[in-house]
Amino acid sequence: MPELTAGWRQIAGKGVADTKGHFLAGGPDFNIAGPKPAGGEAVVRAAIRGRSQYVDFALEGGGEFNAAYRAYDARVVARWPF
């Protein structure tokens, strides 16, 4: 059975705060800037699923796309009772 999902994921909020720290051995304090969210991204996923009396299987894949990056993923799923 084929399946298709498409949508938009909007980032909400201000992101995470900066991390402040220092080393116990000495040295100056430091800051690590937290990532700042920007906009949203398109999300697309597709799958083909099958089922019988003794096994379920699926081939799935998808991606997330925004101006800064693209991420892809895929997986094969098989399930059977024992």
Residue frames as a rotation matrix with the C-alpha (Angstrom) as fourth column:
MET 1
0.583 0.812 0.000 0.00
0.812 -0.583 0.000 0.00
0.000 0.000 -1.000 0.00
PRO 2
-0.332 -0.745 0.579 1.64
0.702 -0.605 -0.376 3.31
0.630 0.282 0.723 -1.03
GLU 3
0.576 0.427 -0.697 1.72
0.790 -0.510 0.340 6.28
-0.210 -0.747 -0.631 1.33
LEU 4
-0.275 -0.632 0.725 2.76
0.689 -0.655 -0.310 9.91
0.671 0.414 0.615 0.74
THR 5
0.536 0.354 -0.766 3.08
0.798 -0.509 0.324 12.67
-0.275 -0.785 -0.555 3.33
ALA 6
-0.349 -0.614 0.708 3.97
0.715 -0.663 -0.223 16.27
0.606 0.429 0.670 2.53
GLY 7
0.708 0.618 -0.341 3.88
0.689 -0.503 0.522 19.27
0.151 -0.604 -0.782 4.82
TRP 8
0.129 -0.600 0.790 5.58
-0.005 -0.797 -0.604 22.26
0.992 0.074 -0.106 6.37
ARG 9
0.352 -0.113 -0.929 7.33
0.915 0.253 0.315 22.36
0.199 -0.961 0.193 9.75
GLN 10
0.477 -0.124 0.870 7.55
-0.009 -0.991 -0.137 25.85
0.879 0.058 -0.474 11.21
ILE 11
-0.397 -0.679 -0.618 10.15
0.729 0.176 -0.662 26.61
0.558 -0.713 0.425 13.85
ALA 12
0.618 0.638 0.460 8.64
0.126 -0.657 0.743 28.35
0.776 -0.401 -0.486 16.87
GLY 13
0.833 -0.282 -0.476 10.41
0.498 0.007 0.867 29.95
-0.242 -0.959 0.146 19.78
LYS 14
0.827 -0.554 -0.099 13.67
-0.561 -0.825 -0.066 31.79
-0.045 0.110 -0.993 20.26
GLY 15
0.347 -0.733 -0.586 15.98
-0.139 0.578 -0.804 28.77
0.928 0.360 0.099 20.29
VAL 16
0.619 -0.209 -0.757 18.31
0.745 0.463 0.481 27.79
0.250 -0.861 0.443 23.09
ALA 17
0.960 -0.279 -0.025 20.32
-0.240 -0.864 0.443 30.15
-0.145 -0.420 -0.896 25.27
ASP 18
0.304 -0.938 -0.168 24.07
-0.519 -0.015 -0.854 30.55
0.799 0.347 -0.492 25.06
THR 19
0.799 -0.166 -0.578 26.18
0.504 0.711 0.491 28.21
0.329 -0.684 0.651 27.21
LYS 20
0.509 -0.637 0.578 28.56
-0.652 -0.724 -0.224 29.91
0.562 -0.263 -0.784 29.63
GLY 21
0.939 -0.189 -0.288 31.43
0.310 0.830 0.464 28.08
0.151 -0.525 0.838 31.27
HIS 22
0.410 -0.892 0.192 34.98
-0.875 -0.444 -0.193 27.97
0.257 -0.089 -0.962 32.51
PHE 23
0.313 -0.415 -0.854 37.63
0.067 0.907 -0.416 25.31
0.947 0.073 0.312 33.08
LEU 24
0.988 0.057 -0.144 38.46
0.141 0.053 0.989 24.33
0.064 -0.997 0.045 36.66
ALA 25
0.277 -0.961 -0.025 42.15
0.950 0.270 0.155 24.30
-0.142 -0.066 0.988 35.72
GLY 26
-0.194 -0.326 -0.925 41.97
0.315 -0.914 0.256 28.02
-0.929 -0.242 0.280 34.97
GLY 27
-0.817 -0.118 0.565 41.69
0.576 -0.225 0.786 30.34
0.035 0.967 0.252 32.05
PRO 28
-0.869 0.487 -0.084 39.08
-0.481 -0.872 -0.088 32.88
-0.117 -0.036 0.993 31.02
ASP 29
-0.176 0.911 0.373 35.35
0.027 0.383 -0.923 32.26
-0.984 -0.152 -0.092 31.04
PHE 30
-0.983 -0.134 -0.126 33.85
-0.124 -0.023 0.992 31.42
-0.136 0.991 0.006 27.64
ASN 31
-0.031 0.998 -0.061 30.50
-0.544 -0.068 -0.836 31.42
-0.838 0.007 0.545 25.84
ILE 32
-0.913 -0.064 0.404 29.19
0.284 0.612 0.738 28.95
-0.294 0.788 -0.540 23.26
ALA 33
-0.616 0.700 -0.362 26.46
-0.752 -0.660 0.004 30.54
-0.236 0.275 0.932 21.16
GLY 34
-0.342 0.615 0.711 23.27
0.163 0.784 -0.599 28.50
-0.925 -0.089 -0.368 20.90
PRO 35
-0.833 0.064 0.549 21.77
0.553 0.077 0.830 27.89
0.011 0.995 -0.100 17.46
LYS 36
-0.584 0.655 -0.480 19.18
-0.358 -0.738 -0.572 30.44
-0.729 -0.162 0.665 16.40
PRO 37
-0.252 0.556 0.792 16.17
0.701 0.669 -0.247 29.00
-0.668 0.493 -0.558 14.57
ALA 38
-0.686 0.036 -0.727 15.17
-0.433 -0.823 0.368 30.53
-0.585 0.567 0.580 11.28
GLY 39
-0.347 0.614 -0.709 11.92
-0.925 -0.102 0.365 30.01
0.152 0.783 0.603 9.40
GLY 40
0.372 0.535 0.759 10.61
-0.549 0.786 -0.285 26.59
-0.749 -0.311 0.586 8.59
GLU 41
-0.728 -0.657 -0.196 11.10
-0.580 0.440 0.685 23.69
-0.364 0.613 -0.702 6.25
ALA 42
0.266 0.748 -0.609 9.24
-0.921 0.383 0.068 21.47
0.284 0.543 0.791 3.82
VAL 43
-0.500 -0.321 0.804 8.88
-0.581 0.813 -0.036 17.82
-0.643 -0.485 -0.593 4.89
VAL 44
0.272 0.531 -0.803 8.21
-0.930 0.358 -0.078 15.06
0.246 0.768 0.591 2.35
ARG 45
-0.550 -0.386 0.741 7.94
-0.579 0.815 -0.005 11.32
-0.602 -0.432 -0.672 3.10
ALA 46
0.190 0.573 -0.797 6.96
-0.911 0.405 0.074 8.33
0.365 0.713 0.599 0.96
ALA 47
-0.541 -0.323 0.777 6.46
-0.635 0.762 -0.126 4.68
-0.551 -0.562 -0.617 1.89
ILE 48
-0.033 0.530 -0.848 5.37
-0.692 0.600 0.402 1.39
0.721 0.600 0.347 0.43
ARG 49
-0.490 -0.044 0.871 3.93
-0.807 0.399 -0.434 -1.00
-0.329 -0.916 -0.231 3.01
GLY 50
-0.140 0.449 -0.882 2.81
-0.545 0.709 0.448 -4.59
0.826 0.544 0.146 2.76
ARG 51
-0.367 0.106 0.924 1.30
-0.881 0.279 -0.382 -7.08
-0.298 -0.955 -0.009 5.16
SER 52
-0.221 0.354 -0.909 0.55
-0.362 0.835 0.414 -10.77
0.905 0.421 -0.057 5.20
GLN 53
0.787 0.581 -0.210 -0.54
-0.065 0.416 0.907 -13.16
0.614 -0.700 0.365 7.89
TYR 54
0.709 -0.551 -0.441 3.04
0.705 0.535 0.465 -13.69
-0.021 -0.640 0.768 9.10
VAL 55
-0.376 -0.914 -0.152 5.06
0.883 -0.403 0.241 -10.63
-0.281 -0.043 0.959 8.13
ASP 56
0.860 0.456 -0.229 4.79
0.372 -0.867 -0.331 -6.84
-0.350 0.200 -0.915 7.82
PHE 57
-0.204 -0.959 0.195 7.27
0.920 -0.120 0.373 -4.90
-0.334 0.255 0.907 5.69
ALA 58
0.873 0.421 -0.245 7.86
0.321 -0.876 -0.360 -1.32
-0.367 0.236 -0.900 4.60
LEU 59
-0.253 -0.868 0.427 10.24
0.961 -0.275 0.012 0.70
0.107 0.413 0.904 2.45
GLU 60
0.761 0.531 -0.373 10.28
0.607 -0.785 0.120 4.30
-0.229 -0.317 -0.920 3.69
GLY 61
-0.396 -0.892 0.218 12.14
0.917 -0.396 0.046 7.43
0.045 0.218 0.975 2.67
GLY 62
0.741 0.669 0.053 11.90
0.665 -0.743 0.072 11.17
0.087 -0.018 -0.996 3.00
GLY 63
-0.400 -0.889 0.224 13.59
0.827 -0.455 -0.331 14.47
0.396 0.053 0.917 3.46
GLU 64
0.547 0.421 -0.723 13.52
0.671 -0.738 0.078 17.88
-0.501 -0.528 -0.686 5.09
PHE 65
-0.163 -0.547 0.821 14.37
0.937 -0.347 -0.046 20.91
0.310 0.762 0.569 2.99
ASN 66
0.756 0.349 -0.554 15.07
0.478 -0.873 0.102 24.50
-0.448 -0.342 -0.826 3.99
ALA 67
0.929 -0.366 0.052 17.32
-0.228 -0.676 -0.700 27.31
0.291 0.639 -0.712 2.81
ALA 68
0.334 -0.854 0.399 20.26
-0.929 -0.226 0.293 26.27
-0.160 -0.468 -0.869 5.03
TYR 69
-0.728 -0.621 0.291 20.36
-0.583 0.784 0.214 22.49
-0.361 -0.014 -0.933 4.54
ARG 70
0.262 0.747 -0.611 18.74
-0.842 0.487 0.234 19.36
0.472 0.453 0.756 3.17
ALA 71
-0.576 -0.388 0.719 18.43
-0.713 0.669 -0.210 16.11
-0.400 -0.633 -0.663 5.11
TYR 72
0.082 0.548 -0.832 17.44
-0.796 0.539 0.277 12.75
0.600 0.640 0.480 3.64
ASP 73
-0.515 -0.250 0.820 16.67
-0.712 0.657 -0.246 9.41
-0.477 -0.711 -0.516 5.25
ALA 74
0.087 0.534 -0.841 15.54
-0.765 0.577 0.287 5.93
0.638 0.619 0.459 4.23
ARG 75
-0.558 -0.288 0.779 14.81
-0.742 0.593 -0.312 2.67
-0.372 -0.752 -0.545 6.00
VAL 76
-0.291 0.434 -0.853 13.62
-0.409 0.749 0.521 -0.87
0.865 0.500 -0.040 5.41
VAL 77
-0.409 0.260 0.874 11.35
-0.889 0.102 -0.447 -2.39
-0.205 -0.960 0.190 8.06
ALA 78
-0.239 0.376 -0.895 10.41
-0.298 0.849 0.436 -6.05
0.924 0.371 -0.091 8.47
ARG 79
-0.444 0.184 0.877 8.35
-0.889 0.030 -0.457 -7.44
-0.111 -0.982 0.151 11.35
TRP 80
-0.069 0.486 -0.871 7.26
-0.345 0.808 0.478 -10.97
0.936 0.334 0.112 12.08
PRO 81
0.528 0.327 0.784 5.89
-0.840 0.067 0.538 -12.70
0.123 -0.943 0.310 15.18
PHE 82
-0.179 -0.544 -0.820 7.80
-0.246 0.832 -0.498 -15.47
0.953 0.112 -0.283 16.91
